[in-house]
Amino acid sequence: MTEKSALLEALSTIIETISTGAPQNDSEAVRLNQAFPIGCDTLMEIKAALITGKKEGWLTPNGEGGMCWGRLSKATPQTNNLSIDAVYMEHAGPGHTHPSGEYDLCFAVDGDPKFDGHSEGWVVYPPGSWHIPTVTGGSMIILYFLPDGSIKFGGRK
């Protein structure tokens, strides 16, 4: 089993839990933070795999410096039609719209980072929302779960 497939296996319970909700409002982030709080065994195993994957270069092979990324999986039946991407961030990324919503699982790597003003944990954006993803105060590795793999880069419309 490759490191990538082992990570996807570790994410299976999270994928199932995401699939039972809908990214409509802040209550979804609350639900996910209760189901998988920072510090729980599942998330600590995933965080360790993400940090190892970044160091080894297979997790985030695209980009450089304070912004690099990689795809773990396209939206498939095995991922309940969620695409899964990993991003290492130290600053702002490109603005984009979430046609079907977005689930973000954020892990602090260095400093006391915030993702769009949020500490480690879950951040959820509803369908049709737009933002410039920004990490301040350090660095984070973020897993992005996108329903239908749907994302549109560019300015706010």
N, C-alpha and C positions, 0 to 999 in steps of 0.2 A: 504494500500500500504506500503510495506517495504521500509526502507531507500535505500536499494540496487536498488529496482525497481524504486523508485523516482529519483535516480541518473541516471539510464539508460534512463528514460524519459527525464531528463534534457539534456542528451547527444544526443538526437535524431536529433536535427538540425545539430550538429557537424558531426554525422555519415553520414547524407545526404550530407553535404558539402564535406567531405573526399571522398565519393563515386563518386563525379563528377570529381575528379582529378586522378592523377597517381603519385606515389612517384619516379619520374625520376630524379629530380635535385633540386637545391636550390629554384627555382621559386615556387615550391609547398609550401615550408615553408613560403615564402613571401605571397603567396595567402591566406594561412590559417591565418597568422598573421594579414593580412588586414581584413579578414572576421570576425575573433574573436581575437581582440587585448586584451592583458592583461589589465585589468581594466574595460572591458565591462561588462554589467550586467550579461550576460550568463555565462562568465567565473568566475565572482565573486560568483555567486550562486553555481557553480560546485566546486570551491575551498573551499567554506564554508562546503559543503557536504563532500568533501574529508577529510578535517581536522577533522570534527566531526566523520566520519567513522573510521579514524585512532585512535582517542581517545577512541571510543567505542569498538574498536577491530574487527569490522566486515569487514572493508575494506582491511586490510593487516594482516591476521591472521597467515601467514607463515613467518618464519625467526625470527630474534630478533635484538635488538639494532639498529645499524645504517643501517640495510638492512632488510626490511620486505616487503612482497608482498601478493597479492590476486587477484583472477580472478573475474571480474565483469560479463563477458559473454564469452562463447565460440563463435566461428564464426558461425552465424546462419543467416537465411534469414531476421530476424528482425533487425540484426545489419549490414545488407548489406555485409555479409560474412567477417566481421571484428571481431577478438577476441579483448577483452578489458581487460587489466590488470592494476592494480595500484601497484606502487612500491614507498616505502619511502626509500630514500637514503641519506647517509652522506658521502659516499666514493665510491670506485670502486665496480662494480658487475662483474658477470661472462661474459667472452667474448662469442659472438655469431654472427651468420650470419643471415641475413634477406633474405630468398629465394624470397619473394614477396615484400620486402620493409617494412618500419616501419614508423609510424607517432607517434611522442612523443609530448604530451602536458605537459609542465613543469611548476610547481608552486613552488615559494620560500616559505619555511616554517620558517626557521631561518637563520640569517646572510645575506650575499650577495652571494648566491650560483650560480654556473655555472654548467650546464650539458654539458659535452663534450665541454666546452669552451663557451657555449651559456647561456645567461640570460633567465629569465622566458619567456615562449611563446612556439612556435612550432619549432620542429626540425624534419626533414624528412630525412630518409635514403633510397636510391634506392635499387631495387632488387639486390641481390648478395653481398651487402655490409657487412662488418664485423667491429665490434668495441668492446671495453671494455667500457661499460657505466660507466661514472665516474662523481660524483658530488664533487665539491671542494668549499670551502668558506662558508659552511653552510649545510643546508638540504633542500631537495625538495620532493614533492610528484609528481610523473610522471604517466600520463596515457599513456599506450602503446596500439596503435591500429595496429593490425597485419592483413594484407590481408590474407585470408584463414587460419588464426591462425598459420601461418607458421614461425617457428623459429628453429634454430639449434644451440644448445649450444656446445662450444668447441673452440679449437684453429683455427686460420686462416688457410684456405686450399688453 
